[in-house]
Amino acid sequence: MIFKADRISSIVASAAFAALLGCGASVARAGLGDTISPGATGLTVREARPAYTMVEQTDPTSGATVDQYVATGSGQVFAIAWSGPHRPSLNALFSSYFGAYTDALAKSRMHSLHVVHIDTGSVVVDMSGHPGDFRGYAWAPPLVPSGVDISTLIR
């Protein structure tokens, strides 16, 4: 079930409340462009603004903290940031943008083992890391809500 935009804050807040109560068996696995379902648990609301809500979760496989920026108007995840001891699944994080990312990465000569910057126009990815400390962020410029300055969200 996909939720309506006017209910996003209450749905995400309910999911976060359920997670705090220990009902986090079903963690949201939303990537860029995906919509977070109302039954998603394991989320903590970190910031709620008129244009977006930022929710946080811990990826159980990698131990990374993943911040998802969800547009109020569409309910879609328009940006993601992560940090932790291991890199989370990029395929899951980038969702339908993963193919564009891997294609651009294969053609790029501007990355190293520790730093990657990709900008395809439809997705931007910056990440760095070494064992024990991985971090990065990605966003889909076409999905960023009007009036949101991505540089203030992703640092």
Secondary structure, DSSP 8 states (H G I E B T S, - for coil): ----GGGHHHHHHHHHHHHHTT-TTSB----TT-B--TT-BS-EEEEE-SSEEEEEEE-TTT--EEEEEEETTT-BEEEEEEEESS---HHHHHGGGHHHHHHHHHH--S--SSEEEEE-SS-EEEEEEETTEEEEEEE-GGGS-TT--HHHH--
